Amino acid sequence: MYEELVARATAAGFRQYEVANFARGSRANESTVQSPQSAPDYDPTVDGRLSTADIPSRACRHNVNYWRGGSFYGLGPSATSYVRGVRTKNWPNTQLYCEQLEKGKRAIESREELPR
């Protein structure tokens, strides 16, 4: 089924930029859409990072930022954030989350400093 998905998506003009993600669009200043490599072992990374050449212009920016280790803020119960090498996770219980905010506290359940 996976191979069929890759074949059909490619035939429809989509480029694969992650195992389960496809998008249309080309890189800036590029006039044609390049076909992705056929999978199942397709890996669009270089040294563990996505190569800019393999990211379609309409790829999900949030996901690409996440995969590249970029900063992001998570809002709401259970959300995670990663900023300046620190990953935090908010309380998953909505009532507890709201109580913390009402007390003027951040609703963080856990904090972990990650190597950069």
N, C-alpha and C positions, 0 to 999 in steps of 0.2 A: 504494500500500500504506500509506503514511504517513497519508493522509487517511482511509482505512478504519480504521486503528488508532485515530485520534483519535475518529472517530465511534462506534466500538464501545466504546471505553473510557469515553467520556462517557455513552453510553446505559446503561452498567453502573454508573454512579455515581462514576466516577473523575474527578478533576480533574487537568489537566495543569499542572505547575509548572516544567517544563523540557522541552526538546525531546524527550527520550526517557524522561521520568519522569512517572508518574501515581500518584496516591494518593487514598484515600478520606479523608473527614474534613472537618470545617469548622473555621473559626477559633473561638477561645474565645468563649463566650457567643453563638454563632450557631446557630440551630436547623435551618437547612437548608443543604444542600450547593449551592454555586453552580456552574453549568456553566462550564468554561473557554471561552475564546474559541476559535473554530475556527481551525485552522492551515492551511496549512503555514508561515506566517510569524509564528506566535504567539511573542511574546517577553514573558515575565512580569517584565521588569525595568523599573525606573524609574531613570534616570540610571546605567545599568549595574549596578544593585543590584536584587535581587528585592524586589518589593513584598510586605509582610506579608499584604496582602489576597489575594494569589495563591498562598499557600503552604498547602496542606491540613494539617490537624493531624497526619496520619499520614505526612507527607513524611519522607524520610530526613534526619535532623538533621545527620549528618556532611556530606552533600552541600550542604545549605543553608548550613552554617557555612563550608564551603570556598568556595562561590560568593560569600559576603559578605566574604571576606578574613579570616575568623576564624583563630585559632591552632589548630594541631593537631600532634600528635606522631606520627611514623611509626616503627614498630619492626620490625626485621628487615632482611635484605639487600634492597637496592634501594628501601627505603622513603624517602619524603620527609617533611620536617617544615616547618612555617612558624610561627615564634614571634617576636614582637616585631620584625617586619619583616625577619627573616632566614630564608631558605629553605635547607635543607640536604638532601643526598641521601646515603644510606648506600651503602657499597660493595656492588655487586651480587653479587660472588663470595662465596659462603657461607663458604668456607674462610678467605679473607682477612678477612671480617667477624668471624668467630669468633676468629681470631688477634688482631685488634685488641682485642677485648673481653677476651681472656685476658691481654693485656699491661696492662689497666687503662686503655686508650685508648678514646675514642669512635670508632666505625667510620664516620666521615664522609668520603666521597669528595670532595664539593664543598660550598661555602658561598657564598651570594650574598645581599647586602643589597639589598632591594627598596624602592623609594620607597613611602611610605604614602599 
